[in-house]
Amino acid sequence: MALFSRKDDSSTPAATPEPEGEEEVLHVTRAYTPAKGKATPKRTEAQRRRSQPPPSNRREAVKRAREKQRAERAEAYAGMKAGDERYLLPRDKGPERALVRDIVDSRRTVGPYFFGGAFVLLFLFQVPDYRIAMAANIIWFLLAFAVIVDSFLISRTVKKMIQERFPKTTQRMGGLYMYAIMRAISFRKLRMPKPRVTIGASI
């Protein structure tokens, strides 16, 4: 009889160790599994691309590129008209400029009448009768003086309201004055961005 018997472990099945990171991997997989019936953003993008077959030739590719550019321009123009900050030109951006536009658009300005009157006076200057030409000159100077007075009043209002609402603004007042005057002398229907306040509205 042997004093020490060696235990045969071959009959006992060895336990198979689980990979240490298996539970963690399963947990992460469940955490990122989207809900049923809801596609992931990548899948949605892939479906969108599959719905539109690739261009079959160079001509079709150029046509699609032009259509895309046309759509982007239309979107930018609509955004600019609506005053969307993303599509505005650098000269129109900022809350101070938006306030200046509202100040100008809330009042009747002399500038459009000046340009309309100047167009009519241009024909009167050609009349050989000196009395009509003299009257046309007087009217032209009166309109020009009215534009100067109106521009002064607008600039004074701009200065007052900017200092009240934006006391720490970094905008140059001279630039805001010129911005207001250039908008004031343009026809209301041609202003860009489009007016968002009516004439007589309180600012």
PyMOL commands that set and color helices and strands:
alter all, ss='L'
color gray80, all
select helices_A, chain A and resi 22-31+41-51+58-82+90-92+95-105+111-124+130-165+173-184+188-190
alter helices_A, ss='H'
color red, helices_A
deselect
rebuild
show_as cartoon
